[in-house]
Amino acid sequence: MQVTRAARFPRRLWLICASAACLCGCLALLGLRPLAARAKPPQRTTLASAAGRLTYIAPMSATSTAPEVVLAEANGSHPQMLGPGGPAILSPNGKYVAAVTSPVSQTSHGSSLILYSILTKGERSRTLLRSSDQLTLVAWSPNANDIAVIDGDALVVVPRDGAARTVARGGTGTAITGASFAPNSRRLVYALASSLLVSAPVNLWTVAATGGASTEITHDGSSQSPLWGPNGIIYARATSTDPTYQLWIIEANGHDPVELTRVAVDAPFSGLEPIALSQNGKHLLANMIGQNTAQAWVVDLSSKNVLARELGPPGAATIGNAISPNGKVILLTNGYSNLSDDDFSGLSIEAVPWSGLSPTVLAAPGAFASWGG
């Protein structure tokens, strides 16, 4: 049984929204210090195929609900607190963490983009951008020079050093709902909905990372959640014959769209969204998104016969967060169905082999992880 067409779910932004309610009341920025023990010791393993470092979000103490950004080794060992924030993304080179924080006062508005410098001995954090709106953290550029955020109806590229620049703006009443850097960092692809209604047409556009005119590359009104990989742009699309979202791939110039998956989508799920690719573009991490639930999926793109399957036990409530460069290990948040506005207790960070067997708990409690370095 297939479900009817559901609300739009922007790539990465959907899982970020799950943690956004935890942001109110964050403390002032703190220096790097060891993270106090507050949970059962996580299982350890050697993750030779993973990146060099790990970040995730966790409560600041056993009695606190305010989220903090935690930095650890790729296997979850030696956790240290960087400071408040959520969500947060580790840079590809493993040297910086970008995080969005909300004001300390619950009566004030807006948010800030914070940069944590991991390896420097001087200033460890600085504010790159302040907004009167709620900033949405999207992605690092592959060269770790720029950070993409959504600020209201604008897509903004924020350099580590330099002035932020608006590269695309939808206009009043429109919504930019996701974006991704090209592998060479020179361009971005983003999804633009013609209005704030979930039923509004949404298409993909590309724009230079320095700004300028945007180019529309889809015209079907149902293309979103773009992920730019080495072999093209992967995105979620629903057709009139299949009102649930399947994965497609299209060339950067908008030519030759090809459907990649035709998986069964049962209630309460809406369909697949792409999350992350291995460096060669042959291993894809995706999420099956539903109402207050999710499942991590993997998609084998190494041959013409594309294979998509749920990662882990059937029916598990998981969110795919990242994939190792060689595609052999998946990083995910487990226990999502237990998440409330301020409860991390049921969530854990796990490393799962591509096969889906023998997951390793890296951190508990913890959620929304990233790898880098």
Secondary structure, 3 states (H helix, E strand, C coil): CCCCCCCCCCCCHHHHHHHHCCCCCCCCCCCCEECCCCCCCCCCCCCCCCCCEEEEEEECCCCCCCEEEEEEECCCCCCEEEEECCCEEECCCCCEEEEEECCCCCCCCCEEEEEEECCCCCCCEEEEEEECCCCEEEEECCCCCEEEEEECCEEEEEECCCCCEEEEECCCCCEEEEEEECCCCCEEEEEEECCCCCCCCEEEEEEECCCCCCEECCCCCEEEEEEEECCEEEEEECCCCCCCEEEEEECCCCCCCEECCCCCCCCCEEEEEEEEECCCCCEEEEEEEECCEEEEEEEECCCCCCEEEECCCCCCCEEEEEECCCCCEEEEEECHHHCECCECCCCEEEEEECCCCCCEEEECCCEEEEEEC
